[in-house]
Amino acid sequence: MNIGQAIREIRIAHKATLEEIAFAADTNASNLSRIERGTQGYSADTLDRIAKALGVTVSDLHLRMEAASRTVNKAGRAVGGQKQPLLDPSKYSALTQDHRELVDEFMTMLLRRQRSIKT
């Protein structure tokens, strides 16, 4: 599962439309749709606004993603042949909310740095 799928699941669970969440997140529905499908990237700020519009935190989105990847087959691989995430979900979920937010901020910083190195 990717972050877009987690966003979509929460949005649907809230019975909210793309337009409603996009408006609340100060983006447009086509951008949100592409993020949900994983065909468009997003900034940390955009992700934060989407999470707030959904009534969750960015940490909650990551926890949902990690929970979906916990199911593994006998070979130790996630269902679908994907590798396990580097961060052990049980360790992440054991953190306090403040510490999860720090991890999210750190990951955002690393991603920004990685993007700046590529360009």
Secondary structure per residue as TSV (DSSP state, phi and psi in degrees):
chain	resnum	aa	ss	phi	psi
A	1	M	-	360.0	141.1
A	2	N	-	-108.4	175.3
A	3	I	H	-62.8	-34.6
A	4	G	H	-62.8	-40.0
A	5	Q	H	-65.8	-37.5
A	6	A	H	-64.5	-42.4
A	7	I	H	-59.6	-47.6
A	8	R	H	-61.2	-45.2
A	9	E	H	-58.9	-44.1
A	10	I	H	-68.2	-42.4
A	11	R	H	-60.1	-45.4
A	12	I	H	-66.4	-39.8
A	13	A	H	-61.2	-32.5
A	14	H	T	-84.3	-0.7
A	15	K	T	55.9	39.7
A	16	A	-	-104.2	147.5
A	17	T	-	-86.5	163.5
A	18	L	H	-56.6	-42.1
A	19	E	H	-62.9	-42.1
A	20	E	H	-63.8	-47.2
A	21	I	H	-70.1	-41.2
A	22	A	H	-61.0	-43.2
A	23	F	H	-61.7	-45.8
A	24	A	H	-66.1	-27.3
A	25	A	T	-94.6	4.9
A	26	D	T	58.5	45.8
A	27	T	S	-138.5	-172.0
A	28	N	-	-114.4	162.2
A	29	A	H	-63.1	-34.7
A	30	S	H	-67.7	-37.9
A	31	N	H	-63.7	-46.5
A	32	L	H	-61.1	-41.2
A	33	S	H	-61.0	-43.9
A	34	R	H	-66.5	-36.7
A	35	I	H	-63.8	-44.9
A	36	E	H	-60.2	-37.6
A	37	R	H	-82.2	-8.9
A	38	G	T	79.3	17.8
A	39	T	S	-98.7	-2.4
A	40	Q	S	-137.3	140.3
A	41	G	-	-77.9	-179.5
A	42	Y	-	-155.0	155.0
A	43	S	-	-88.8	165.0
A	44	A	H	-61.5	-37.1
A	45	D	H	-64.7	-44.2
A	46	T	H	-63.0	-44.0
A	47	L	H	-61.5	-40.4
A	48	D	H	-63.4	-43.1
A	49	R	H	-65.9	-39.3
A	50	I	H	-64.6	-45.1
A	51	A	H	-58.8	-46.0
A	52	K	H	-62.4	-39.8
A	53	A	H	-63.0	-30.4
A	54	L	H	-84.6	-9.1
A	55	G	T	79.7	25.0
A	56	V	S	-130.5	177.2
A	57	T	-	-104.2	165.8
A	58	V	H	-60.7	-36.6
A	59	S	H	-59.7	-40.4
A	60	D	H	-61.1	-39.8
A	61	L	H	-62.7	-44.1
A	62	H	H	-65.0	-39.6
A	63	L	H	-62.0	-40.2
A	64	R	H	-64.0	-42.4
A	65	M	H	-60.9	-45.8
A	66	E	H	-66.1	-38.4
A	67	A	H	-62.4	-36.8
A	68	A	H	-69.4	-27.1
A	69	S	T	-92.8	6.0
A	70	R	T	-74.7	-23.9
A	71	T	-	-73.6	117.2
A	72	V	B	-123.8	154.5
A	73	N	-	-88.9	-175.6
A	74	K	T	-65.0	-25.7
A	75	A	T	-80.0	-1.6
A	76	G	S	84.2	12.0
A	77	R	-	-102.8	150.1
A	78	A	B	-65.4	152.0
A	79	V	T	-56.4	135.9
A	80	G	T	95.5	3.3
A	81	G	S	78.1	7.5
A	82	Q	-	-80.3	150.3
A	83	K	-	-74.8	156.1
A	84	Q	-	-68.2	148.1
A	85	P	-	-63.6	151.9
A	86	L	S	-66.1	-35.0
A	87	L	S	-87.9	120.2
A	88	D	-	-63.5	117.5
A	89	P	H	-55.4	-34.3
A	90	S	H	-67.1	-33.8
A	91	K	H	-72.1	-41.1
A	92	Y	H	-62.9	-46.2
A	93	S	H	-70.9	-18.8
A	94	A	H	-79.7	-12.4
A	95	L	S	-73.0	155.6
A	96	T	-	-71.0	164.0
A	97	Q	H	-57.3	-42.9
A	98	D	H	-60.9	-41.9
A	99	H	H	-71.8	-34.5
A	100	R	H	-62.7	-40.2
A	101	E	H	-64.5	-36.8
A	102	L	H	-64.4	-41.3
A	103	V	H	-62.1	-43.7
A	104	D	H	-60.9	-43.2
A	105	E	H	-64.0	-40.9
A	106	F	H	-63.6	-45.1
A	107	M	H	-62.3	-40.1
A	108	T	H	-61.6	-43.8
A	109	M	H	-61.5	-44.1
A	110	L	H	-63.0	-41.4
A	111	L	H	-65.0	-41.3
A	112	R	H	-61.8	-43.9
A	113	R	H	-64.4	-40.9
A	114	Q	H	-62.5	-43.9
A	115	R	H	-63.4	-39.0
A	116	S	H	-69.8	-29.2
A	117	I	H	-72.2	-36.5
A	118	K	H	-68.3	-28.6
A	119	T	-	-96.8	360.0
